[in-house]
Amino acid sequence: MNFKFEEFQKSNLALKELNNIRINCYEKFKNQGFPTKKQEHWKYTDLKNIISNNFTNLEIFNNKKISTYNEKFIIKDFKHNKIILLNGNFIESDFSHEDSKKIQIAPLKKIFENKKEFDKIKNYFNDDQNSMISLNHAFANDGIILDIGSDYFFNSPLIIYNFFDNTAENKIINNKIFISLGEKSNLSLIDFYKCENNIKYFNNTIHNYTIKKKATLKKFNIDVSLNNSYNYNSVKIKSYSNSIFENFLFSLGPNLIKNEIHCNLLEEFSSCFVNGIMLLEGNQQHELKTNVNHKYENCKSSQLIKSVLLDNSNGTYQGKISVDKKAQKTNGYQLSKALILSEKSEFNSKPELEIYADDVKCSHGSTTGNIDENSIFYLMTRGLTRDQANKMIVEGFLNEVIETITDTSIQVFISKLFNERINKINI
């Protein structure tokens, strides 16, 4: 596949060191290509086959003209700060609810032109066996770097709006998000996705989060509108002592999405909580892959993923808990549950434990089935139709995960979105 790399280089001037990294990463991607099911971590999502079947001429997004975004997509009646990205490019930010002295934000394209600033992040451009990350390193030209100072508790959540307009049609968009949270700080972050006119595009984003001592980052992925997009997200977290990382995924909208979460608990009493919902219909294919690495003693992790599949949809959860030999007194929990409501839908689950310490509490589990007929019969004897009974059971099944959200305002917000979506689905 010809991505016109030389043309991209000429129109995205950067430091010589970064240009050399881009060249090396592009060569690596060309040698590997898009991932296939021959690779263990992609055995359920054959990306090369998916792209060849859905894109006839996929190109790198290289539009230097910055369009204006559609303001009707901004969420109303919900107090929040915002960052606007359009087709992966930084447009603007608004932290009017906060102390601006505690917040530093910069477009990534500016960092790529400043050696002193680029030196702070160049270690994140190390070689990776994942060809999608190599592709991102080669072609990423924008995104954000957000630094939050110490001892700061956000007054309102921050929403990163990921907007895509018609110029992204049949393009692959590569961008990066860097967020560093200072000691004893607290941030609730929402990644919100919206595209115009149901355009078809591929979004390839790398997220890097640093959560310092006694800090808390609560992250929420929201993509609830049915659309024709294809997405790969790699999230890497460094979590230090007494820090908390919470990630809630609301995986409903795109044709295809693969989310990877790699959380490293590097110091004692750090915690990672990953909870998520997949509610799939049509020909949607969604995958969540988590890898929680316990690197130090007295750390805790928990993962709860629930999925409901209808029609011809396909869902996958690959979850792994790794415990280093130094990570004594680890507490790790992982559970996946799926309801399959169609004979044509498919769910794949691969839970893993890799433990090298002996003083640990770790468990994992996975269940897959359909709705219990006895439960349906009970509800129908109380006056509900079969369809109403099915919907009530599905709502109760998934609401258990929504109730794990510890930020009350965001739980109410997500519950509203969930109810709007589930009312439109025939179960």
N, C-alpha and C positions, 0 to 999 in steps of 0.2 A: 504494500500500500504506500503510495507516494504522498507524504504530508508536506512537501515543499519546504523542507527544513531550512535550506539556504535563504529562501525568501523570508521565512520567519526571523532568522538571525538578523538580516539586514534591517528589518522594520522594527525590531525590538532590541535596540542597542543596550548593552549591559557591560559590566566589568569583564575584563579578559578572563579572569578566573572562572566566572560564571559561564562565560561562553564555552570554555573548555569542558566544564561539567556538562553543559547541554550537549555538546558534541559526543562525549563519551556515553551519556545516557541514551541518546538517540541511536547510536550504534548498537548498544545493548538491546534496546527495544526491537530494532530491526532483526537482530539475531534470534530473539525469543518470540516476537510477535504477540498477538493477543493471547491470553491464557486459554487453555483447552482442558478438557476433562482428563487428559493424561497427567495433569498436575493434581496432586492429592487435595490441595485446598480449593481446587476449582472443579472437582469431580461432579458437583451437582449443578454448576453454572458454567456451561461451555461458552465462554464469551466470544471466542473467535467464530463459532458457528452462529451464535445469536446475531452478531454484527453483520456477517455475510448474508444472513437471511432477511435482515431488516433495513440495511443501508446499501444503496447501490454506489454511492460516491461520498463517503464520509470524509470531511476535510477538517483540518485544524482551524479553529476560530482565530482569526487574525485581523479583526476589524478594529482599526484605530479610532474610528469615529465613535464618540460616546453619545448614545441616544438618551433621550429623557425617558424615565420610567413611568409606568402607568400608576398614578397616585390612587386609583380606585382599589388597588390591591393592598394598600396600607390598612392594617387592622384598626378598626374604630372601637370606641368604648372600652378600651383596655389600656391603662396607663403604662407606658413603656418608653425606654430609650431605643434608638434604632441605628443600624448600619445598613446602607443600601449597596448591594452588589448587583450589577446588571451584566448578564453574560459573563460572570466571573470578575468583572472590572469594578473597582471601588468607585462609587459615585459621591456619596456623602455620608455624614454621621450626625447624630443629634443626641447629646447627653445633657439636655437641659434640666433633667431631674437630679443631676448629680454634681458633685464637687469636681470641676474640670481639672483641678490641680492634681487629683489622684489618678487621672486617666490620660494615657498617651496612646494615640492611634496614628498609624501611618499606612499609606498604600504601599503594597509590596514593590511596585514598579520603581518607587523612589529609593527603596532599600537596595535594589539591584544596581543602582548607579552610584552607590556610596560605599567605598571599601570598608570603612570603619563600622558601618551598620551591618553590612553583609557578613563581616567576620563573625558577628554574634549568632548568625543562623546557619553558616555554611556547613556545620557538622550535620545538619538535618538533610544534607544532599549526599550523604554517603550512599555507596552502592547498595542496592537491595535486590533480592532474588525475584521480587514481584515486578513483572514487566510493566504493569499499570503505573507503578510508582516511578519507574524509569521514564515512562512516557510523560508523566507529570513534570519531573525534573527537567526534561528536555524542552517542554513547551509552555510551562507556566510563566506568565508575564505580569500577573497581578494577583491581588488578594489583599489581606490585611495583616498587620502586626498590632496587637492590642496588649498593652501593659497596664496592669492595675496595681496601684501602690499598696503598701502594707496598711493594715488596720482600717480597711474601708469596707463598709457594708452598703451595698447598692440599695437605693431607695425604691427603685422599680426594676423590673426585669429588662434585659436587653434582647431585642429581636434582631437577628441578622437576616435581612430579606434577601433571598436569592431569586432574583427575577430574570426571566429569559424572554426575549422578544423575537420577532420574526427573523431578524438577522442571524439567529442561532440555528436556523433550520439546516438539518443535515451536517451540523458541525460537532466537533468534539472540543469541549471547553475544559481547560486545565487551570486550576488555581489553587492557592494555598491559604490556610488560616493558621496564624500563630497567636496563641493567647497565653499570657503569663499572669498568674494570680498571686499577689504578694502575701506575705505572712499575715494570718488572722483576717484575711479578707473574705468576702462572700459575694458570689454572683450567681444569679439565675439567668441562663442563656437559652434562647429559643432559636433554632435554625428553621426558618420558614421558607418554603419553596412555592413558586407560582410561575406559570408560563402562559403566554398569550396564544390564543387560537389553536390550542392543542398541537403545537409544532413538535416535530420529531428532532431530538438532539441527544448527544451523549455528554453527561457531566462527570468529570473525573477530578475529585477534590481530595486534597490531603489536609488533615487537621492535626496540629501539634499543640498539646496543652501541657503547661507546667503549673502544678498546684503546690505551692510552698507550704511551709509548716503552719498547721492549724487553720488552713484556708479551706473553703468549701466552694466547689463548682457544681451547680445543678444544671445539666444540659438536657434539652428536649428537642427531638427531631420531629417536625410536623410537615407532612406532605400528604394531604388528605384529598386533594382534587384529582379525579381520574384524568390522566394525561398520557401522552404518547412519548414520554421521555425514558431514557436509559441512564442509569446512574451507578457510579462506583464511589464509595466514600471510605477512606482509610483514616481512622482516628487513633492517634498515639498519645498516651498520657504518661507523664512522670509525676508520681504522687509521693510527697514527702511526709515527715512524721506528723501524726494526728490530723492529717488532711482527709477530706471526704470528696469523692467523685461520684455523682449520681447521674445516670444517663437513662432517659426514657425515650423509646422509639415508637412513634406512631406511624407504622408502615402500611399505608393504604393506597396511595395514589398512582405511582408510575407503572408503566409497563414492566420495567425491570429495575431492580435495585439490589445491590450487594453492599451491605454495611460491614466493615471490619473494625472491631474495637480491640486495641492492644493496650492494656493498662498494666503499668509496672509500679507495684507497691514497694518503694525503695527504702523506706524507713519505718520504724515501729509505730504501731497503732494507726496506720493509714488504712483507708477503707475504699472499696469500690462496689457500687450497686448498679446493676444493669437490668432494667425491666423493659418489656416491650410487647407490642401487639402487632400481629399481622392479620388483617381482614382482607382477603383476596377474592377476586371474582374474575370472570372472563378468562383471558389468557395471561393474566399477570404472573410474574415470576419474581419472588423476593427471597433474599437470603441474608441471614445475620450470622456472622462469625465473630466469636469473642475469644480472647485469650487473656486471662488474668494471671499475671506472674507475681507470685508472692516471693519477694526477694529478701524479706527481713521478718523477724519474729513479731508475734502479737498483731498481725494484720488480719483484716476481715474482708470477705467478698460475698456477694449474693447476686444470683441471676434468676429471674423469673420471666419466661417467654411463653405467651399464649397465642395460638394461631387458629383461625377459622378459614377454611378453604371451600370455595364454591366453584361450580362450572368446570373449566379446564385449568384452573390455577395451580401453581406449583410453589411450595414453600419449603425452606430449608433453615435449620438451625444447627450450626457447628459451634459447640462451646467447650472450652478447655480451661481447666484450672491447673496451673503449674506451681509446685511448691519447692523452693530451693532447700538444700540441706541446712542452711542457716535459719530458715523460716520456721522455727519451732513455735508452737502454740498458735498455729494458723487455724482460722475458722473459714471454711469455704463451702458454699452451698450453690447448687445449680439445679433448676427444674424447667423442663419444657413440656407443655401440654398442647395437643392439637385436636381440633374437631374437623373431621373431613365430611362434608355434607354433599359430596357428589362422587359418583363412581369414577369420574374422569379426572378428578383432582388428585394431587400427590403431595405428600409431605415426607421430607427426609430429616432425620435427626442423628447427630453424631456427638454425644457427650463424652468428654475425656477427663481423666484425672492423671496427672503425672507428679508423683510425690516422692521426694527424697529425704524428707524429715520424718521423725517417728512420733512426735508429740503434736498431733494435728486432729482437727475435726473437719472432715470433708465428706460431702455426699453429692451424688448427682442422680437424676432420674429423668425419664422421658416416657410419656404416654401418648398414644394416638388412637382415636376411635371416632365413632359417630355419636349422635345424641341418644341418650338412653330412652327407649320406648316407654318404660314405666313412668319416667318423668313427664313425658308428653301426655300419656294417658291420664295422669293425675291432674295436670293443668286443664285438660279438656273436660274432665268431670266437673271442673269449677267454672265452666262456661266459655273457655277460650277455644278458638278454632285451632287447627293444627299449625297453621302459619303463625298465629299469634303466640302459641306455645313455643314453637321453634325460636322465634325472635326473642322471647323473654329469656329462654335458657342461654342463648348466645350472649345477650346483653349481660346477664349475671356472670357468665363465664369470663368475659373480657373485663368487666368492671372491677374484678378483683385486682387486676394489674393497675388500672387507673387509680385505685385507692392507695397504691404504694407511693404516689406522688406526695412529697412532704411540703411543697409550696402550695398553700391553699388557693391562692388566686389563680395559679396556673392549672391546678387540678380542676377548678370550676370552668376555666377557659377550655381545657381539653375535653372535659365531659360534654360541654356544649357542642363542640365540633364532632365528637363521637356520636352523639344522639342525632345530629343532623345527617351524618353519613349513613348510619345504620337504618334510619327511617326510609332511605332511598333504595335499600337493597331488598331483593326478594329472597327470603331464606326458606 
